[in-house]
Amino acid sequence: MSKFAQAAEETNGDPIQDVSGDNDLLFLKKQKEDEIRMKLDQFARELSQVKKQRDQH
């Protein structure tokens, strides 16, 4: 039995639904990673500003 046939059998014969679910998970994961990157960039900017202010005093 091929791996595709075996996977289709394990997903109750609906491999398309399984792939669609994987795509959704990948999309959500990428979206969350992008959100975290944006927050880290914002934090880095704020940290840089604070450091500049400290160096001026």
C-alpha angles and dihedrals in degrees: 000000000000121000090246092054091046092050091047090052092049091052092052092261096301107107091158092063090050093051091047089053090051090051091051091051092048091050092050091046092051091046091052092047090052090050091051091048091052091051091048091049091050091048091050091052092050091047091051091052092050091049091052090050092050092049091052093056 
